Amino acid sequence: MATQLTAYANRYKKVGILLDTNVLLLLLFANFQPGMIGGKRLEKYTLQDAALLAAYVRCFSRILTTQHILAETSNLAAQVLGGKAKAAFFTRLFPLFCSDMAEALHPCKMQSSDIDQALFVRLGLTDASVVAAIGTEGLLLTDDLDLHLAAIGKGSPSINFTHMREATGLL
């Protein structure tokens, strides 16, 4: 797996990596609220998982995303945090989610007509849009096995974060 991860990092370094909702949520909490890892919505992850993710993501020039992933991620973060902690977290997210700055998450170019109806029915809007988006650019990193398999089935490069964690001895 290490060889494959290195090959993907070399191949997609400039294009970027698309993080699925749960993986993006983990990365954001790792950067801004690491004490929340292991709690609500992040219960299956550890600080070591977050470190593994952050180290791998640093291999890429940018993080790719879709509007659907951003909406899901912000909704999940809102379920985890409240009050001043939520306001502080979202204040830090705003420039990442809603600007054209170099540090911002980079939106994938995709049209609604690119979404496969069968995948929409099976996986829902967000995951079907991820498969459509990754088909045109970048590498997908997800912990959703169904999404991972759908992306591979469409010929798109994908890494399952659970497999990555297993390969490094974290699971």
N, C-alpha and C positions, 0 to 999 in steps of 0.2 A: 504494500500500500504506500510506503514511503516513496518509492520510485514513481508511482503514479501521481502522488501529490506534488512532487518536485516537477515532474513533466508538465502537469497542468499549470503550476505556478509560472513556469518558464514560458509556456505557450500563451497564457491569458494575462500575463503581467500588465501589459499596456491596455488591454481591452477592459479588464475588470472582472469582479466576482459578484454574482447576484446572490444575496443572502435571503433565504426564505424567512417568513415572519418570526418563528420561534428562535432561529439562529440570530437574526438581527436584534431581537429583543434581548437575548443573552449578551450580545456584544455591547449594546447600549448600556445595559445595567453594569456590565463589567467596567465600562469607562466612567460612568457617572454615579452609580449607586451599588458598588460591589457587595455591600452588606445584605442586599436583597436577594442575591443568588442563593438558591436552595429554598426560597420561600415561595409564596403564591405565584403561579404561572411559570416559575423557574425551578420547581421542586426536583426535577430530575437532573439538574445540573449542579456542578461544584465549581469552586474557584479555579480548580485545575482545568476543568473543561473550558472555562472562560479564557484562561491563559493560552490554552491550545488554540482556541478559535482566534483570539487576538493576534497571536504570532503568525498564524497562517494568513489571515486577512492582510497583515502588513506586507505580504509578498506581492500585493496587487496595487496598481496605481490608483484605483478607485473602486468604490462599492456601487454596484448597479442595483436598481430597485424598480418597482412599479408603483403606481398610485394605490393599487389594491393592497400591496404589502405595507405601505406607509400607513394606510387607514387601519388595517388590522393591528399593526404594531402599536400605533398610538392608542387604539382602543384597549388593547391588553395592558399597556403600561398604565392607563387610567384606572384599570381594575386593581392594580397592585398598589398604587400610591394614592394618597389623599392629602388635602390641605396644602401646607407650605412645601412639603416634599414634592408633591405633584407639580406645583407651580414652578419650583426650582428646576425640576427635571425637564418639564416641557419648555421652559425658557432656554435651556441648553440644547434641546432638540430642534427648536424652531429653525435656527440657521442651517441645520443639516437637512431638514425636511423641506424647507420653503425658501431656498435661495439658490443663486447661481454661483456661489462662492466655490472655489476649488475644493474645499473640504466637504462640500455638500454631497449628499447621495446623488448619484447620477441616474436620471430616469432612462429606462430602456425605451427605444422607439418601437411602438407597437400600435396597431389599429385594432379596434374591436372585431373587425372582420377576420383578423388573424387567429382568433380563438376557435379552437376545434369544438364543435357541438358535442361530440361524444365525450370528450374530456370534461367539458363544462357540466354535463349531466352526471358524470362519475365523480369528479373531484371538486366541483364548485367553481365560482368565478375567479377567485384569487389564484388558485393553483392552475387552472386552465390558462389564465393570463400569463402566469410564470412560464409555463411550457411554451407558449407562443413567443414570449419575449426572449427567452434564452435560445430559442431556435435561430435568432438573428444575431445575437451577440453574447459573448462572455461564457462564464462557467457558473453553474448552479451549485450552491452549497445548502443542503437542507437536512433536517432530521426526520422528514416525512417520507417514509418508505414508498408510499403510493405515488407521491410526486416524483421522487427520485426515479422510480421505474418508468413512469410516464415520460419523463424527459429523455431517459435513455432509449425508450421505445420509439421516440421521435428523432433519434439520432443526435441528441444534444448532450454535451458533456455535463456530468453531474457527479457530485460527491455526497455520500450519505454521512452526515456528521456522526451518527451512531457508530458506523463502521470505522470512522476515523478515531473515535474515542476508544473503541475496542482494540484497534491496531496499536495504539499507544499505551495500552494497559490501564486506561482509566475506567473501563467497564469490566 
